[in-house]
Amino acid sequence: MSNSLNPTGRFSSRVADYVKYRPDYPRQILDILSSITGLLPDWIVADIGCGTGISSRMFLENGNEVFGVEPNDDMRKAAEEEFVKRPNFHPVKGTAEQTNLPDQSMDLIICAQAFHWFDKKAMARECRRVLQPAPGGWVAVMWNTRQTNTLPFARQYDQLLTRYGTDYKEVAHRTPMSIEDFTGIFGVSFQREVVPNYQSFDLDGLLGRVRSSSYTPQPGQAGYDELFNGMHELFERHQENGAVRFDYETELFLGKVQTNVD
């Protein structure tokens, strides 16, 4: 399988742009986790599919020990470099289905912007293996979902990606997940919380944000010139004071998952 189609390898050439231009997560997420799960700074957190460490950062800031599980060597190296001065970050080469974490070692498992790539039932089994029974034992899955129908800029940005993206429809237009989906996968009740989020970009930032996505063509591929010429024109039409805005909803799904006891 080529890197362009392989979920593990398809981000390798986009790491620098991913680090600079992908959205962070609202810190209200920590407040929600604290209120619902009892999250404390001494909890041990596994960030499954941690990528370059964007989702790990706020837990490190919260004082948690974080094990960043990531199969892509380039992305995991970027996380290592980002957190080289944070001894409470531990990079781990592993997958969602085989994390290489010890049994019953984690209080909280988080997964940000990556769950759709996983074998979900196998990941659920792995969560039950590595989670501690108490006081933690929680799984939190979150996405920054870009809003495509809020403003003309958002709609036209989506239209350009639909027309010129390599597999945009398959990746970005996946069926949204529901509470019922997570309950079915993990076998326990889940709940959903939503927090607004946004990014603001100048032209260079907009182009970097486009390049960071796995479904945008690379130089030399069909649609590359058309896509980026279109993005230049889109920016000029919609920029205000030299910037355009991306609106997101940060969706958070939470459930307390029982550990394996046999």
N, C-alpha and C positions, 0 to 999 in steps of 0.2 A: 504494500500500500504506500503510495507517495505521501510526502509530508503535507501536500495540499489537501489530502482527504483524511489523513490520519489525525484523530483528535489530539494525540500526544505531540505530534511533530509540527502541526500546521501553524503554530505561533512562533517557531524558532527564529524566523527572519523578521519578526515584528517586535522583538523584546524591547528595544530602545523606545519605540513609539508607545508601546503598551505602558511602560514605566511613566512616561511623561504625560500622556494624554487620556488615559482611562480614568473614569470618575472614581473618586473615593466614596466612602459610605458615611452617611450622617451619623454623628456621634450620639444622636437620640437612640440609636440602636442599642447602645450600652445601657441606657436608662430603661428601655423596654426589657432587655434581658435581665437586668438587675431586679426589676419589679416582678417579672413572671417566673424566672428560674431561680432567683436568689444569687445570681452571679456575683462572686467576690474576687478580689485581686489574687487570692491564693488558689483559685481554680486552675487546673491544667487544661489547656485548650489544644485541640487538633484542628488545624485548618487544612481541609482536604481539597486538593487541587488549588493550592495557595498561589500558584503562578509566581508573579514577581513580588508578592507580599503586600499588595494593597489592602486586602482584607485582614491580614495579620496585624497591621500597624496599630489599629485602635485597641486591640487586646493587649499588645505590648505596652502601649501608653497607659492602659488600665492596670498594669502591673502583673498581668498573667504570664505564666510560662507557656510558650506557644511552640508546638511541633508543626512545622510547615511541610505537609506531604505533597510532593509534586514530581510527576514522572518526567517532565521535560527538563533536560539538563540545563539548557540556556536560561529558562525562566527561573529555575531553582537557584542557579548561580547569581542571577540578578537579585533575588531575595537575600541570599547570603551577603552580597556586597552592600545592599541597602541597610542591613541590620548587623553589620560586622561589629559594631560597638554595643550591641544589645545581647548580653550573655543569656538572656531568657528566651532567645529564639534559637530553635534547633531545626535545621533543614533535614528532611528525610526523603530519600528516593523511594517512592512507592506510588501505588495507584489507589483509587477509591475502593477497589475491590480487594486489594492486598496492600495495606498501608505499611506493613512492617513495624507497626507499633505493638507494644506488649499488651497482653490480656488485661482488661479492666484497669487501664492506666489513665484514662481521660475523664474529666468531669463534663466537658462540653465539646461537641464536634460541630464545627461550622463549615459551611460550603458556600462560597460566593461566586456567582456567575459561571459555575462549572457543572452543576448537577445534571444538565441535559446531555452531557457527554458520557455519563456513567451507565454501567449496567446497574440499574437502580435496585433490583432485588439483591444482587450480590453486595452492593454497597451497604444496604440495610443490614445484611448479615454481619458484615465487617463492623458496622457501628455497634451492634449488640455485643460483639466480641471485645471491643476495646474500651467501651464505656464502663466507668465505675457505677455500682448500683446506687450509691448515695454519697454526698448530698446532690451530686450532679446527675449524670445520665441523660443529658439533653442533646438533641440535634436541632441545629438552626441552619436553615437554608435560605439564602437571600440573593436577590438580583437587583441590579439597577436596570429597570425597564424603560427604555427611551420612549417618550411619548411622540407618536408619529402624526397625530391629528390635531395638535393644539394650535399651531400657527402655520401660515403658508410656508415659512422656511422649513419646518419639520416635515410637512407633507412632501415638499419638493425634494428634500434631502432623501427621503425614503424612496421616492420615485426614481431618483438617479441610481441608488443602490439596487433597486429591483431590476432596473434595465441593464446595468453593467456589472453587478456583482457576480462573482463566480458561482456561489451557491447560496446566495442571500436568502432566497425563499425557504430553503431547507433549514438553514441555521437560525436566522433571525425571526422567521415567521412560524416557529414551532408553536404547537398548541399550548397556551398558558396552563400552568398547573394550578390545581385547586386544593383546598383542604382535604377533600375526599380522595384525591390522588395520593397525597402523602399518607393519609390514614390507611389506604389500601396497601401501599408499599411497605410501611413500617409496622402496621398492625396495631397502632395506638392512635389516640386522638391527637390532632394537630390544630393549631390556630394560626390565623394570618393577621399580620400587622402591616401597615403601609405608612411610609414616611416620604415626604417630598424631597427632591434633590435636584440639583442643576449644575451645569458647567457653562462658562462663558469663554469664547475663543476669538482671538484675532485670526487673520487668514492662515498664518503658519500653524497655529494651533488646530484650526479646522482640518487642514490637510493632514496633520499628524494624527488627529483622531480618526480620520478615514483610513489612514495606512495601518492603524493598530488593529483593525478588524480583520478576522481571518477570512472573510468572504470578499474582500476587495482584491482586484487583480494586481499582480506585481508588474514592474516595468517589463515591457516586451510581451505581456499577455494581452489577449483580446479584451478590448474595453478599457484598458488602463488610461490611454490618452483622453478618450471621450469622458470617462468618469471625472478625471481631475480637471479637465477644461470646464466641465459642467459645474464642478465645485467652486472654481474661481468665479464663474458667472453668478452662481447662487449667492456667494458671499457678497458680491458687489450689489446685488439686488436687495439684500435683506439686512446688511450690516447697519448697526446704529452705534455711532461713536466708535467705529472701528472694531465692532465685536458682534458675534451672533451667539444665541443662547440655545443650549440643549436642556430640555426639561425631562426629568426622570421621575418615576415612582420607585422607591426602594421597597420591594416586597420582602417580607420576612415571614417564614413559616417555621413554627416551633412545635416540638413534641418531646415528651419524656419517653425515652425508648428503653425498654427493659433489657438488661444484659443477659447473655447466655449463662446458664447455670449448670449445664451438663458437660 
